[in-house]
């Protein structure tokens, strides 16, 4: 029977966990890829509900209307 060394086991577990640890992606929006389309739709008179429906149906992204509004407001302020 092998000797159990908890320090070695713990080192192996920590190494595996650090490899598996998911990298944080906060700060980037999934809407950023579709910024041009969102602005074009909004400028052509689309409501936030219509944009939300388009994102859900065609891009498979589920977001709230308020999220779209905040995103577009923030991007407009960045452009000005």
KEKE-3310 file (N, C-alpha, C; in steps of 0.2 Angstrom, whole numbers, plus 5000, padded with zeros to 4 digits):
npx = (5004:5002:5010:5001:5002:4997:5001:5007:4996:4987:4994:4994:4980:4977:4985:4978:4966:4969:4971:4959:4951:4940:4942:4940:4928:4922:4916:4916:4903:4891:4884:4892:4898:4888:4885:4885:4874:4864:4864:4860:4847:4841:4842:4834:4821:4817:4810:4815:4810:4808:4821:4826:4818:4824:4837:4835:4829:4837:4850:4852:4853:4849:4843:4838:4827:4831:4844:4849:4845:4854:4866:4866:4865:4877:4886:4883:4887:4901:4904:4902)
npy = (4994:5011:5026:5039:5055:5070:5083:5082:5078:5088:5098:5094:5094:5108:5113:5107:5113:5127:5127:5123:5134:5146:5160:5176:5187:5198:5215:5216:5216:5205:5211:5220:5215:5216:5230:5239:5235:5236:5250:5254:5248:5255:5268:5268:5268:5257:5249:5247:5234:5228:5227:5219:5207:5204:5201:5190:5181:5180:5181:5173:5179:5183:5196:5210:5224:5235:5233:5234:5247:5254:5250:5256:5269:5271:5269:5279:5290:5288:5289:5303)
npz = (5000:4996:5003:5009:5005:5010:5006:4993:4986:4988:4981:4968:4965:4967:4956:4945:4947:4945:4931:4926:4930:4926:4915:4919:4911:4913:4910:4896:4884:4877:4867:4860:4849:4840:4838:4827:4820:4829:4832:4819:4817:4828:4824:4813:4818:4825:4840:4857:4861:4849:4845:4855:4852:4839:4843:4851:4842:4830:4834:4845:4858:4874:4882:4892:4889:4895:4897:4884:4881:4890:4885:4872:4875:4882:4873:4863:4870:4871:4858:4855)
capx = (5000:5006:5009:4997:5005:4992:5004:5007:4989:4984:4998:4991:4973:4978:4987:4972:4960:4971:4971:4952:4948:4938:4945:4935:4927:4917:4918:4914:4896:4889:4881:4897:4899:4882:4884:4883:4867:4860:4863:4857:4840:4838:4841:4829:4815:4816:4809:4819:4807:4809:4828:4826:4816:4828:4843:4833:4827:4842:4857:4851:4855:4843:4844:4832:4826:4835:4851:4850:4845:4860:4872:4866:4866:4884:4890:4882:4891:4908:4906:4901)
capy = (5000:5017:5031:5045:5062:5075:5089:5081:5077:5095:5102:5091:5097:5115:5114:5105:5119:5133:5126:5123:5140:5150:5166:5181:5191:5204:5221:5215:5215:5201:5216:5224:5212:5218:5237:5242:5233:5239:5257:5255:5247:5260:5275:5267:5268:5251:5250:5242:5228:5225:5225:5213:5201:5202:5198:5183:5176:5179:5180:5169:5182:5185:5202:5214:5230:5240:5232:5237:5255:5256:5249:5260:5276:5272:5269:5285:5295:5287:5292:5310)
capz = (5000:4995:5008:5007:5006:5008:5003:4986:4983:4987:4976:4961:4965:4965:4949:4941:4948:4941:4924:4924:4932:4920:4915:4920:4905:4914:4907:4889:4883:4871:4862:4857:4842:4835:4839:4821:4818:4834:4830:4813:4819:4832:4820:4808:4821:4829:4847:4861:4861:4843:4845:4859:4848:4834:4846:4853:4836:4825:4837:4851:4864:4878:4886:4894:4885:4899:4895:4877:4881:4894:4881:4867:4878:4884:4866:4860:4874:4870:4851:4855)
cpx = (5004:5005:5005:5000:5000:4995:5005:5000:4986:4988:4995:4984:4973:4980:4982:4967:4963:4971:4963:4948:4946:4940:4939:4934:4922:4920:4917:4907:4896:4886:4886:4898:4893:4881:4882:4876:4862:4858:4859:4849:4837:4837:4836:4822:4813:4815:4814:4817:4808:4817:4829:4824:4821:4834:4841:4832:4833:4849:4857:4854:4849:4845:4838:4832:4831:4842:4853:4850:4852:4866:4872:4868:4874:4888:4889:4887:4898:4909:4906:4907)
cpy = (5006:5022:5037:5051:5067:5082:5088:5081:5084:5099:5100:5094:5104:5117:5112:5111:5125:5132:5126:5130:5144:5157:5171:5186:5196:5210:5221:5213:5210:5206:5220:5221:5214:5226:5240:5241:5236:5246:5258:5254:5252:5267:5274:5266:5261:5252:5245:5235:5224:5223:5219:5206:5199:5199:5191:5178:5175:5178:5176:5172:5184:5190:5206:5221:5235:5239:5235:5244:5257:5256:5254:5267:5277:5272:5276:5290:5294:5289:5300:5313)
cpz = (5000:5001:5005:5010:5005:5005:4995:4983:4982:4982:4969:4960:4963:4958:4944:4941:4944:4934:4922:4926:4926:4921:4915:4913:4907:4911:4899:4888:4877:4866:4858:4850:4837:4836:4833:4819:4823:4833:4824:4814:4823:4828:4815:4811:4825:4837:4851:4861:4855:4842:4849:4856:4843:4837:4848:4847:4832:4828:4843:4857:4868:4883:4887:4890:4889:4898:4888:4877:4885:4889:4876:4870:4880:4878:4863:4864:4873:4863:4851:4858)
residu = (UNK:UNK:UNK:UNK:UNK:UNK:UNK:UNK:UNK:UNK:UNK:UNK:UNK:UNK:UNK:UNK:UNK:UNK:UNK:UNK:UNK:UNK:UNK:UNK:UNK:UNK:UNK:UNK:UNK:UNK:UNK:UNK:UNK:UNK:UNK:UNK:UNK:UNK:UNK:UNK:UNK:UNK:UNK:UNK:UNK:UNK:UNK:UNK:UNK:UNK:UNK:UNK:UNK:UNK:UNK:UNK:UNK:UNK:UNK:UNK:UNK:UNK:UNK:UNK:UNK:UNK:UNK:UNK:UNK:UNK:UNK:UNK:UNK:UNK:UNK:UNK:UNK:UNK:UNK:UNK)
# end
